[in-house]
Amino acid sequence: MQASYPLWWKDIEVPPPVEWIYTFEELSGDETAEQWALASAIFIAQTRRRTGSGPTFAELFMHLMPDTNGIPGRLPDDLEFVQRRRIVAAFRGLAAIEWRRRGMISFDRGVTPSLRVGREFRAHSRQRQLARTE
């Protein structure tokens, strides 16, 4: 049965909560990922402008999902602390990889405050600024 579980739910015996599956599809699906990627890039740009460095993944997801503390919902009570940390990190990381593929954000693996806007976002931003001056 585990083979049908999402990649971010690796090596966990119980099935993932439905709200986690739904939220991941919302964040990374073809129809909606672009909107989430843009919202992420805007938050990253604002944070970098304000603080001089990028936000952490936790800060980014807290901004995107403020009502649920940056995660889609509760995890099963019988999971160990290490499993919970691994699930949250994988969930956030895989969503961010999708947004990076779209060119809206960028980051360095293993560097906590490395979130930054991507090439596509910068290109859109330049086009928007040029349109304002005309």
OpenMM code with the backbone's topology and positions (N, CA, C; nanometers):
from openmm import Vec3, app, unit

residues = "MET GLN ALA SER TYR PRO LEU TRP TRP LYS ASP ILE GLU VAL PRO PRO PRO VAL GLU TRP ILE TYR THR PHE GLU GLU LEU SER GLY ASP GLU THR ALA GLU GLN TRP ALA LEU ALA SER ALA ILE PHE ILE ALA GLN THR ARG ARG ARG THR GLY SER GLY PRO THR PHE ALA GLU LEU PHE MET HIS LEU MET PRO ASP THR ASN GLY ILE PRO GLY ARG LEU PRO ASP ASP LEU GLU PHE VAL GLN ARG ARG ARG ILE VAL ALA ALA PHE ARG GLY LEU ALA ALA ILE GLU TRP ARG ARG ARG GLY MET ILE SER PHE ASP ARG GLY VAL THR PRO SER LEU ARG VAL GLY ARG GLU PHE ARG ALA HIS SER ARG GLN ARG GLN LEU ALA ARG THR GLU".split()
positions = [
    Vec3(0.0799, -0.1205, 0.0000),
    Vec3(0.0000, 0.0000, 0.0000),
    Vec3(0.0841, 0.1269, 0.0000),
    Vec3(0.2006, 0.1257, 0.0605),
    Vec3(0.2806, 0.2474, 0.0711),
    Vec3(0.3190, 0.3065, -0.0635),
    Vec3(0.3278, 0.2254, -0.1667),
    Vec3(0.3704, 0.2752, -0.2967),
    Vec3(0.2771, 0.3839, -0.3491),
    Vec3(0.1522, 0.3844, -0.3053),
    Vec3(0.0578, 0.4840, -0.3543),
    Vec3(0.0593, 0.6130, -0.2717),
    Vec3(0.1380, 0.6162, -0.1660),
    Vec3(0.1468, 0.7369, -0.0841),
    Vec3(0.2322, 0.8411, -0.1541),
    Vec3(0.2081, 0.9687, -0.1254),
    Vec3(0.2894, 1.0751, -0.1861),
    Vec3(0.4362, 1.0642, -0.1443),
    Vec3(0.5215, 1.1219, -0.2256),
    Vec3(0.6657, 1.1175, -0.1997),
    Vec3(0.7027, 1.1807, -0.0654),
    Vec3(0.6318, 1.2852, -0.0252),
    Vec3(0.6613, 1.3519, 0.1010),
    Vec3(0.6140, 1.2702, 0.2214),
    Vec3(0.5443, 1.1608, 0.1989),
    Vec3(0.4943, 1.0729, 0.3065),
    Vec3(0.5735, 0.9425, 0.3038),
    Vec3(0.7018, 0.9533, 0.2898),
    Vec3(0.7907, 0.8377, 0.2721),
    Vec3(0.8128, 0.7622, 0.4032),
    Vec3(0.8046, 0.6304, 0.3954),
    Vec3(0.8335, 0.5399, 0.5072),
    Vec3(0.7394, 0.5570, 0.6261),
    Vec3(0.6175, 0.5955, 0.6025),
    Vec3(0.5171, 0.6091, 0.7082),
    Vec3(0.4107, 0.5014, 0.6826),
    Vec3(0.3764, 0.4280, 0.7868),
    Vec3(0.2839, 0.3159, 0.7721),
    Vec3(0.1381, 0.3579, 0.7541),
    Vec3(0.0949, 0.4625, 0.8219),
    Vec3(-0.0448, 0.5055, 0.8122),
    Vec3(-0.0624, 0.5967, 0.6913),
    Vec3(-0.1820, 0.6013, 0.6334),
    Vec3(-0.2029, 0.6889, 0.5168),
    Vec3(-0.1979, 0.8367, 0.5559),
    Vec3(-0.1587, 0.9217, 0.4630),
    Vec3(-0.1533, 1.0667, 0.4930),
    Vec3(-0.2940, 1.1245, 0.5079),
    Vec3(-0.3072, 1.2281, 0.5893),
    Vec3(-0.4377, 1.2937, 0.6027),
    Vec3(-0.4828, 1.3532, 0.4689),
    Vec3(-0.6106, 1.3473, 0.4448),
    Vec3(-0.6670, 1.3947, 0.3177),
    Vec3(-0.6349, 1.5419, 0.2933),
    Vec3(-0.6419, 1.6248, 0.3992),
    Vec3(-0.6153, 1.7686, 0.3784),
    Vec3(-0.4715, 1.7937, 0.3337),
    Vec3(-0.3784, 1.7081, 0.3737),
    Vec3(-0.2393, 1.7215, 0.3281),
    Vec3(-0.2297, 1.6890, 0.1792),
    Vec3(-0.2972, 1.5847, 0.1374),
    Vec3(-0.2945, 1.5463, -0.0047),
    Vec3(-0.3584, 1.6565, -0.0892),
    Vec3(-0.4745, 1.7024, -0.0460),
    Vec3(-0.5444, 1.8083, -0.1187),
    Vec3(-0.4594, 1.9355, -0.1267),
    Vec3(-0.4009, 1.9748, -0.0169),
    Vec3(-0.3215, 2.0979, -0.0133),
    Vec3(-0.1983, 2.0862, -0.1019),
    Vec3(-0.1320, 1.9707, -0.1001),
    Vec3(-0.0149, 1.9552, -0.1861),
    Vec3(-0.0545, 1.9654, -0.3328),
    Vec3(-0.1659, 1.9056, -0.3683),
    Vec3(-0.2137, 1.9151, -0.5066),
    Vec3(-0.2470, 2.0603, -0.5414),
    Vec3(-0.3039, 2.1318, -0.4478),
    Vec3(-0.3351, 2.2733, -0.4684),
    Vec3(-0.2069, 2.3557, -0.4897),
    Vec3(-0.1037, 2.3278, -0.4110),
    Vec3(0.0215, 2.4032, -0.4192),
    Vec3(0.1027, 2.3703, -0.5435),
    Vec3(0.0910, 2.2472, -0.5926),
    Vec3(0.1796, 2.2037, -0.7000),
    Vec3(0.1094, 2.1601, -0.8278),
    Vec3(-0.0238, 2.1617, -0.8298),
    Vec3(-0.0981, 2.1181, -0.9479),
    Vec3(-0.0857, 2.2146, -1.0642),
    Vec3(-0.1069, 2.1640, -1.1839),
    Vec3(-0.0930, 2.2443, -1.3055),
    Vec3(-0.1817, 2.3682, -1.3082),
    Vec3(-0.3010, 2.3566, -1.2541),
    Vec3(-0.3970, 2.4678, -1.2623),
    Vec3(-0.3746, 2.5761, -1.1565),
    Vec3(-0.3099, 2.5427, -1.0451),
    Vec3(-0.3021, 2.6380, -0.9341),
    Vec3(-0.1598, 2.6717, -0.8882),
    Vec3(-0.0623, 2.5950, -0.9278),
    Vec3(0.0746, 2.6152, -0.8783),
    Vec3(0.1302, 2.7525, -0.9139),
    Vec3(0.0949, 2.8027, -1.0300),
    Vec3(0.1474, 2.9326, -1.0734),
    Vec3(0.1055, 3.0440, -0.9770),
    Vec3(-0.0186, 3.0392, -0.9301),
    Vec3(-0.0666, 3.1410, -0.8355),
    Vec3(0.0090, 3.1319, -0.7030),
    Vec3(0.0298, 3.0102, -0.6539),
    Vec3(0.1036, 2.9919, -0.5288),
    Vec3(0.2493, 3.0330, -0.5453),
    Vec3(0.3067, 3.0007, -0.6611),
    Vec3(0.4458, 3.0381, -0.6878),
    Vec3(0.4610, 3.1898, -0.6902),
    Vec3(0.3665, 3.2581, -0.7525),
    Vec3(0.3701, 3.4040, -0.7575),
    Vec3(0.3549, 3.4638, -0.6178),
    Vec3(0.2615, 3.4120, -0.5398),
    Vec3(0.2439, 3.4615, -0.4025),
    Vec3(0.3714, 3.4405, -0.3208),
    Vec3(0.4360, 3.3281, -0.3422),
    Vec3(0.5616, 3.2997, -0.2717),
    Vec3(0.6701, 3.3973, -0.3131),
    Vec3(0.6826, 3.4197, -0.4427),
    Vec3(0.7858, 3.5103, -0.4933),
    Vec3(0.7647, 3.6527, -0.4422),
    Vec3(0.6407, 3.6964, -0.4372),
    Vec3(0.6121, 3.8309, -0.3861),
    Vec3(0.6520, 3.8415, -0.2395),
    Vec3(0.6159, 3.7408, -0.1599),
    Vec3(0.6533, 3.7424, -0.0180),
    Vec3(0.8050, 3.7397, -0.0008),
    Vec3(0.8722, 3.6593, -0.0812),
    Vec3(1.0187, 3.6510, -0.0737),
    Vec3(1.0811, 3.7861, -0.1091),
    Vec3(1.0318, 3.8481, -0.2159),
    Vec3(1.0850, 3.9792, -0.2562),
    Vec3(1.0635, 4.0836, -0.1467),
    Vec3(0.9458, 4.0832, -0.0873),
    Vec3(0.9172, 4.1788, 0.0201),
    Vec3(1.0060, 4.1547, 0.1414),
    Vec3(1.0247, 4.0287, 0.1759),
    Vec3(1.1092, 3.9952, 0.2913),
    Vec3(1.2536, 4.0352, 0.2656),
    Vec3(1.3044, 4.0066, 0.1462),
    Vec3(1.4426, 4.0436, 0.1128),
    Vec3(1.4606, 4.1949, 0.1130),
    Vec3(1.3620, 4.2661, 0.0628),
    Vec3(1.3699, 4.4122, 0.0612),
    Vec3(1.3709, 4.4675, 0.2042),
    Vec3(1.2911, 4.4073, 0.2900),
    Vec3(1.2764, 4.4550, 0.4277),
    Vec3(1.3929, 4.4139, 0.5168),
    Vec3(1.4440, 4.2903, 0.5017),
    Vec3(1.5433, 4.2374, 0.5958),
    Vec3(1.6825, 4.2188, 0.5366),
    Vec3(1.6927, 4.2139, 0.4049),
    Vec3(1.8222, 4.1917, 0.3422),
    Vec3(1.8540, 4.0447, 0.3184),
    Vec3(1.7726, 3.9545, 0.3723),
    Vec3(1.7919, 3.8119, 0.3450),
    Vec3(1.6562, 3.7475, 0.3218),
    Vec3(1.6602, 3.6284, 0.2653),
    Vec3(1.5361, 3.5591, 0.2337),
    Vec3(1.4719, 3.4966, 0.3565),
    Vec3(1.3427, 3.4674, 0.3466),
    Vec3(1.2745, 3.4016, 0.4577),
    Vec3(1.3127, 3.2542, 0.4641),
    Vec3(1.2848, 3.1923, 0.5740),
    Vec3(1.3003, 3.0469, 0.5842),
    Vec3(1.1780, 2.9824, 0.5193),
    Vec3(1.1860, 2.8525, 0.4949),
    Vec3(1.0698, 2.7819, 0.4413),
    Vec3(0.9533, 2.7901, 0.5402),
    Vec3(0.9833, 2.7810, 0.6689),
    Vec3(0.8775, 2.7900, 0.7697),
    Vec3(0.8080, 2.9258, 0.7626),
    Vec3(0.8849, 3.0342, 0.7503),
    Vec3(0.8259, 3.1675, 0.7407),
    Vec3(0.7408, 3.1817, 0.6146),
    Vec3(0.7905, 3.1281, 0.5034),
    Vec3(0.7160, 3.1340, 0.3781),
    Vec3(0.5822, 3.0619, 0.3918),
    Vec3(0.5851, 2.9411, 0.4427),
    Vec3(0.4613, 2.8645, 0.4525),
    Vec3(0.3683, 2.9184, 0.5613),
    Vec3(0.4239, 2.9806, 0.6645),
    Vec3(0.3391, 3.0472, 0.7637),
    Vec3(0.2639, 3.1630, 0.6975),
    Vec3(0.3303, 3.2305, 0.6057),
    Vec3(0.2655, 3.3396, 0.5327),
    Vec3(0.1565, 3.2854, 0.4395),
    Vec3(0.1841, 3.1757, 0.3715),
    Vec3(0.0896, 3.1202, 0.2758),
    Vec3(-0.0294, 3.0512, 0.3427),
    Vec3(-0.0056, 2.9912, 0.4592),
    Vec3(-0.1108, 2.9183, 0.5303),
    Vec3(-0.1182, 2.9638, 0.6762),
    Vec3(-0.1543, 3.0896, 0.6997),
    Vec3(-0.1502, 3.1428, 0.8364),
    Vec3(-0.2523, 3.0790, 0.9313),
    Vec3(-0.3630, 3.0325, 0.8786),
    Vec3(-0.4675, 2.9761, 0.9647),
    Vec3(-0.4313, 2.8404, 1.0236),
    Vec3(-0.3336, 2.7731, 0.9623),
    Vec3(-0.2964, 2.6389, 1.0089),
    Vec3(-0.1484, 2.6310, 1.0460),
    Vec3(-0.0878, 2.7439, 1.0805),
    Vec3(0.0524, 2.7498, 1.1239),
    Vec3(0.1511, 2.6963, 1.0203),
    Vec3(0.1234, 2.7194, 0.8937),
    Vec3(0.2177, 2.6843, 0.7884),
    Vec3(0.2167, 2.5398, 0.7443),
    Vec3(0.1224, 2.4611, 0.7944),
    Vec3(0.1069, 2.3229, 0.7494),
    Vec3(-0.0399, 2.3007, 0.7153),
    Vec3(-0.0709, 2.2005, 0.6342),
    Vec3(-0.2098, 2.1806, 0.5903),
    Vec3(-0.3084, 2.1421, 0.6998),
    Vec3(-0.2623, 2.0839, 0.8062),
    Vec3(-0.3518, 2.0392, 0.9130),
    Vec3(-0.2767, 1.9505, 1.0108),
    Vec3(-0.3522, 1.8882, 1.0982),
    Vec3(-0.2924, 1.8008, 1.1995),
    Vec3(-0.2360, 1.6745, 1.1352),
    Vec3(-0.1290, 1.6268, 1.1940),
    Vec3(-0.0721, 1.4980, 1.1562),
    Vec3(-0.1236, 1.3927, 1.2536),
    Vec3(-0.1219, 1.2659, 1.2140),
    Vec3(-0.1651, 1.1608, 1.3065),
    Vec3(-0.0864, 1.1656, 1.4373),
    Vec3(-0.1543, 1.1442, 1.5478),
    Vec3(-0.0930, 1.1531, 1.6800),
    Vec3(0.0155, 1.0492, 1.7038),
    Vec3(0.0085, 0.9353, 1.6361),
    Vec3(0.1035, 0.8280, 1.6638),
    Vec3(0.2373, 0.8430, 1.5907),
    Vec3(0.2575, 0.9514, 1.5181),
    Vec3(0.3858, 0.9732, 1.4515),
    Vec3(0.4889, 1.0255, 1.5507),
    Vec3(0.6124, 0.9830, 1.5318),
    Vec3(0.7213, 1.0320, 1.6161),
    Vec3(0.7628, 1.1718, 1.5700),
    Vec3(0.8323, 1.2434, 1.6587),
    Vec3(0.8768, 1.3795, 1.6297),
    Vec3(0.9604, 1.3846, 1.5017),
    Vec3(1.0521, 1.2908, 1.4862),
    Vec3(1.1401, 1.2885, 1.3684),
    Vec3(1.0582, 1.2677, 1.2413),
    Vec3(0.9582, 1.1820, 1.2479),
    Vec3(0.8730, 1.1591, 1.1314),
    Vec3(0.7962, 1.2866, 1.0953),
    Vec3(0.7463, 1.3553, 1.1951),
    Vec3(0.6728, 1.4795, 1.1706),
    Vec3(0.7623, 1.5834, 1.1034),
    Vec3(0.8824, 1.5993, 1.1555),
    Vec3(0.9775, 1.6960, 1.0977),
    Vec3(1.0093, 1.6611, 0.9530),
    Vec3(1.0315, 1.5328, 0.9273),
    Vec3(1.0656, 1.4885, 0.7925),
    Vec3(0.9489, 1.5115, 0.6959),
    Vec3(0.8274, 1.4844, 0.7400),
    Vec3(0.7093, 1.5048, 0.6557),
    Vec3(0.6925, 1.6525, 0.6215),
    Vec3(0.7001, 1.7381, 0.7219),
    Vec3(0.6818, 1.8823, 0.6989),
    Vec3(0.7910, 1.9360, 0.6056),
    Vec3(0.9148, 1.8973, 0.6305),
    Vec3(1.0257, 1.9445, 0.5459),
    Vec3(1.0102, 1.8957, 0.4021),
    Vec3(0.9731, 1.7693, 0.3844),
    Vec3(0.9559, 1.7146, 0.2497),
    Vec3(0.8376, 1.7800, 0.1787),
    Vec3(0.7295, 1.7979, 0.2479),
    Vec3(0.6104, 1.8624, 0.1909),
    Vec3(0.6456, 2.0021, 0.1401),
    Vec3(0.7061, 2.0816, 0.2266),
    Vec3(0.7425, 2.2188, 0.1889),
    Vec3(0.8462, 2.2192, 0.0776),
    Vec3(0.9457, 2.1334, 0.0897),
    Vec3(1.0523, 2.1286, -0.0102),
    Vec3(1.0033, 2.0895, -0.1478),
    Vec3(0.9155, 1.9892, -0.1546),
    Vec3(0.8654, 1.9453, -0.2847),
    Vec3(0.7721, 2.0490, -0.3479),
    Vec3(0.6944, 2.1188, -0.2670),
    Vec3(0.6124, 2.2277, -0.3221),
    Vec3(0.7033, 2.3380, -0.3769),
    Vec3(0.8067, 2.3720, -0.3023),
    Vec3(0.8999, 2.4768, -0.3452),
    Vec3(0.9759, 2.4361, -0.4715),
    Vec3(1.0069, 2.3088, -0.4855),
    Vec3(1.0745, 2.2618, -0.6072),
    Vec3(0.9859, 2.2853, -0.7290),
    Vec3(0.8569, 2.2615, -0.7146),
    Vec3(0.7639, 2.2874, -0.8252),
    Vec3(0.7648, 2.4356, -0.8622),
    Vec3(0.7663, 2.5214, -0.7641),
    Vec3(0.7680, 2.6656, -0.7915),
    Vec3(0.9011, 2.7074, -0.8524),
    Vec3(1.0092, 2.6405, -0.8118),
    Vec3(1.1404, 2.6694, -0.8702),
    Vec3(1.1429, 2.6251, -1.0160),
    Vec3(1.0822, 2.5131, -1.0476),
    Vec3(1.0743, 2.4673, -1.1873),
    Vec3(1.0034, 2.5687, -1.2754),
    Vec3(0.9104, 2.6387, -1.2164),
    Vec3(0.8361, 2.7408, -1.2904),
    Vec3(0.9128, 2.8725, -1.3001),
    Vec3(1.0272, 2.8818, -1.2346),
    Vec3(1.1128, 2.9995, -1.2423),
    Vec3(1.0714, 3.1146, -1.1532),
    Vec3(0.9768, 3.0904, -1.0633),
    Vec3(0.9274, 3.1992, -0.9795),
    Vec3(1.0110, 3.2200, -0.8538),
    Vec3(1.0704, 3.1134, -0.8020),
    Vec3(1.1561, 3.1251, -0.6843),
    Vec3(1.2840, 3.0472, -0.7104),
    Vec3(1.3793, 3.0680, -0.6229),
    Vec3(1.5041, 2.9939, -0.6284),
    Vec3(1.5545, 2.9781, -0.4854),
    Vec3(1.6390, 2.8793, -0.4638),
    Vec3(1.6972, 2.8567, -0.3315),
    Vec3(1.8142, 2.7612, -0.3440),
    Vec3(1.8995, 2.7646, -0.2439),
    Vec3(2.0132, 2.6735, -0.2367),
    Vec3(1.9791, 2.5636, -0.1367),
    Vec3(2.0048, 2.4436, -0.1744),
    Vec3(1.9754, 2.3310, -0.0865),
    Vec3(2.0661, 2.3357, 0.0371),
    Vec3(2.0040, 2.3191, 0.1514),
    Vec3(2.0801, 2.3139, 0.2754),
    Vec3(2.1165, 2.4493, 0.3350),
    Vec3(2.0765, 2.5576, 0.2702),
    Vec3(2.1045, 2.6915, 0.3220),
    Vec3(1.9707, 2.7518, 0.3655),
    Vec3(1.9542, 2.7747, 0.4936),
    Vec3(1.8244, 2.8125, 0.5497),
    Vec3(1.7656, 2.9401, 0.4899),
    Vec3(1.8338, 3.0553, 0.4935),
    Vec3(1.7681, 3.1769, 0.4429),
    Vec3(1.7986, 3.2051, 0.2960),
    Vec3(1.8050, 3.1023, 0.2115),
    Vec3(1.8469, 3.1234, 0.0735),
    Vec3(1.7316, 3.1458, -0.0237),
    Vec3(1.6083, 3.1473, 0.0228),
    Vec3(1.4961, 3.1703, -0.0680),
    Vec3(1.5108, 3.3063, -0.1344),
    Vec3(1.4934, 3.3086, -0.2655),
    Vec3(1.5005, 3.4320, -0.3427),
    Vec3(1.4090, 3.4183, -0.4637),
    Vec3(1.3812, 3.5280, -0.5285),
    Vec3(1.2939, 3.5231, -0.6456),
    Vec3(1.3695, 3.4583, -0.7615),
    Vec3(1.2930, 3.3992, -0.8533),
    Vec3(1.3512, 3.3313, -0.9678),
    Vec3(1.3559, 3.4184, -1.0917),
    Vec3(1.4127, 3.3637, -1.1972),
    Vec3(1.4305, 3.4392, -1.3222),
    Vec3(1.2979, 3.4824, -1.3828),
    Vec3(1.2025, 3.3933, -1.3843),
    Vec3(1.0724, 3.4253, -1.4432),
    Vec3(1.0037, 3.5397, -1.3680),
    Vec3(1.0114, 3.5371, -1.2372),
    Vec3(0.9520, 3.6455, -1.1579),
    Vec3(1.0229, 3.7773, -1.1873),
    Vec3(1.1560, 3.7752, -1.1955),
    Vec3(1.2296, 3.8986, -1.2258),
    Vec3(1.1916, 3.9527, -1.3636),
    Vec3(1.1758, 3.8627, -1.4611),
    Vec3(1.1371, 3.9062, -1.5952),
    Vec3(0.9983, 3.9696, -1.5936),
    Vec3(0.9035, 3.9079, -1.5243),
    Vec3(0.7691, 3.9652, -1.5130),
    Vec3(0.7730, 4.1001, -1.4422),
    Vec3(0.8552, 4.1094, -1.3393),
    Vec3(0.8657, 4.2340, -1.2633),
    Vec3(0.9209, 4.3460, -1.3514),
    Vec3(1.0241, 4.3155, -1.4310),
    Vec3(1.0810, 4.4159, -1.5219),
    Vec3(0.9786, 4.4611, -1.6258),
    Vec3(0.9047, 4.3651, -1.6816),
    Vec3(0.8023, 4.3997, -1.7808),
    Vec3(0.6944, 4.4888, -1.7196),
    Vec3(0.6565, 4.4579, -1.5999),
    Vec3(0.5537, 4.5364, -1.5313),
    Vec3(0.6030, 4.6790, -1.5039),
    Vec3(0.7292, 4.6916, -1.4639),
    Vec3(0.7855, 4.8240, -1.4385),
    Vec3(0.7952, 4.9054, -1.5669),
    Vec3(0.8337, 4.8400, -1.6768),
    Vec3(0.8412, 4.9092, -1.8054),
    Vec3(0.7033, 4.9558, -1.8503),
    Vec3(0.6027, 4.8740, -1.8280),
    Vec3(0.4662, 4.9107, -1.8667),
    Vec3(0.4168, 5.0306, -1.7863),
    Vec3(0.4598, 5.0416, -1.6635),
    Vec3(0.4200, 5.1562, -1.5792),
    Vec3(0.4809, 5.2869, -1.6285),
    Vec3(0.6029, 5.2816, -1.6814),
    Vec3(0.6711, 5.4036, -1.7245),
    Vec3(0.6239, 5.4517, -1.8616),
    Vec3(0.5587, 5.3663, -1.9347),
    Vec3(0.5125, 5.4067, -2.0694),
    Vec3(0.3815, 5.4778, -2.0672),
] * unit.nanometer
topology = app.Topology()
chain = topology.addChain("A")
for resn in residues:
    res = topology.addResidue(resn, chain)
    for name in ("N", "CA", "C"):
        topology.addAtom(name, app.Element.getBySymbol(name[0]), res)
